[in-house]
Structures are given as C-alpha cells and as structure tokens.
Amino acid sequence: MDTSTTNANYYITKLNMQPHPEKGYFAESFRNSNKDFSYSNCHYLLNEKTVTLFRKIKSDESIGIIDGKNIEIITINPDSGVTKILKLGKDIDNGEELSVIIPANYWASFRCRKEAKIADFCITLLTVVPEFKLDELVIKEYTLLKEEIPKLNFSEIEKFVSDLE
C-alpha cells in the first residue's frame, strides 16, 4: 500500500475505530488479562489541528508512531508540575523518537505536529502495562489542572493547546 495516499478515513474504516472520549479515534488491537502479566494495545488516531483533552491513567504507557504526521505529547509530572514535550516521529537525526513512555499517573495531551506536511492525521500504537481499564481513565480540560497541580507553569500548557497554526 502507498501510504502517501492514505488518509484518516482509511484507518478509521479498516480498523473499525471509534470516537475516543479525549478526542480522536481508537481501536483496541490486543488485550492480555493474565493476572501475572497484563497489557493492552490500542491504535489511536488524531486529526490535524486537534489537541486532545488532558488525561491520565494508572499504568505506564508506551507510544509508537505508525503513519501520518509526527506527534507532540506534553506530559505533566503530577507531583512537581514540571512539563515536558515529547516529539514522536521518524526523524531521529532531529530529535524525534520512534516511541516514548508516559509514566503512570502523568497528565498528557497529544497533537499532530504543525510543521509536518506529511498528512492530515497521525496514528500511533499504544501499549499499556498493566492493561488499560477505561474506568481508570481521568480526563480534564486543561483549565482545571491549575487547581490540581499548584506548581504547574500554566503558560506552557496554554501555548501547547493554542499553538496549532
């Protein structure tokens, strides 16, 4: 398949993706609920010019790029309020990473990288260990994080959320 002509609707249809509560689309691809070692895999697709709501889960999460635009993920350490922007993409020589880790209980928000002119979407594979449980997903608008994380540099969050052009 020529991925240069692939668009978001192709993946949404072929993977039977559903709307995700934090924005974007998802499809679970594998789940191992073994009590000794549980994990789950999920494809996650985000259209360009979309920033997800902030969310956190109780498990570590590995995210790898599959196709489309490169991705920026802003993470927030819930204890210190320190933010970090992770660049997920295939241009390793320029500081992008093929996969990144979001530690358990860190807040995170995703967006397609604005400077990438590759496609109108980005798609990733998320692996969650132990397995993802929807009832453990916490989603918030970024404006509500001020109350929860007093040390948060809110201007960094506002820039990430609003700087899409």
N, C-alpha and C positions, 0 to 999 in steps of 0.2 A: 504494500500500500504506500502511496506517495503521501507522506504526512504534510507536505506543503499545501495540500488542498483540503486537509482535514479541518473540520470546524467543530465548534462545541456541540452542535446538534447531533453530529455523528456519534460522539462518545455518549451523550445523554441517551440516545436511542439504543445503540448497540449494547451498552452496559446496563440498560434499564435503570438509569439514575433517577433519583427522586429529589425534590427540593429539600435542602438542609435547613434546620432552624436558625443557624447563624448566618445564612445566605449561601448561595452556590448550590451545587448538586452533589449527591453521594450515592454510592452503591457498595454494599458490603461484598467483598470477594472471598473471604475466608474467615472462619472462626474456629478456634480450638479452645474448648471449655474444660480441658483436662485440669483437674484440681492441682496437679503437680506443676504444670506449666501452661498457663492460658495466654492466648494472644488473639488479636483480630487484625485483619487487613481490610482496608476500605479505599476505594478510589474517590477522590474529591476533586471537583471541577469548579472553577471560578471564572466568571466572565470578566473581561477587562473593565476598568472603571468601576469596579466594585470592591469595597473594603468590607470584610466580614465584621460582625459584632465580636466583641472580646469574649473569649471563652476559656474555661479551664476544665481539666479532667483530673482524676485521681491517679492516673497512670502515666508512665513515660511514653513518649510518642516519637517515632522515627518517621520522617517525611522525605520521600524521594521524588524527584522530578520525572515525569513521563513524557509530556509533549506540551506544545504551545509556548506561551510566554514564560519568561523567568518569573520568579515569585519573591516577594519580600514578606518576611514574617517579623512582626515586632513582638518581642516577649517582655514580660514584666515579672521580675522576681517579687513574689508576694510579701517577702519579709523586708527587703531593703528598698523596694521601689525602683531599683535600677532597671533601665530598659536596654534592650539590645536588638539591633536589626540584623536578621539573618538573610543572606542572599542565596536563594536556591536557584541553580541553573547549571548549564553545561560549559560555561566559560571559566574553567578552573584557573586559567592564567590571570584572570582579572578578579580573583577573589570570590567567585561563586563556588558553591558546594553542590555536589550531586545529591547529598542527603544531609539532613540536620536533625538534631534531637531537641525536643521541647521537654524539659523535666516535668514530672508530676506536679500539679498544683500551680504551675506558672500560668499567668494570663497570656493569651496570644491573639493576634489578629493577622489576617492574610490579605494580600492584594497582589494582582499581577503587576510586574514591574513596568512602569510607564515608558522607559526608554527602549524597551524591547519591541521591535517592529515585526515580530515573527507571526503572530496570530492574534485572534481576538479573545483568547481564553488561556487558561493554564490548567493542567491536570496533574495530580500527584497520586502517589500511593502512600497511605498512612498505615503504619504498623503500631499497634498499641499493646503494651505489655505491662501488667496483666491486661486481659481483654477489655475492650471498650464496653461500657454499660451506659446506655442512654440516660438512665436515672441519675448518673453521677456527673452529667454534663451541666455546667453552670454557664449561662450566657448573660452578658450585660452590655448595655450601651456604655460607651467609653466615659460619658459624663458621670456615671455612677461609681467609677473606680476611685475617684477622689476621696470619697468617704471611707472606702475600704483600705486604701493604701496611702496614708498621710504623707509619706516621703516621696511620692510619685512626682516626677517632673512632668506636669500636665501639658506643658507646651510641646514637648516631644510627641506626645500622643496626638494632640490636635494637628500637628504638622503631618504626621503619618496618615491620619484619617482624611484630611482635606486636600493633600497634595497629589491629586490624580491627573492633572492636566499636563 
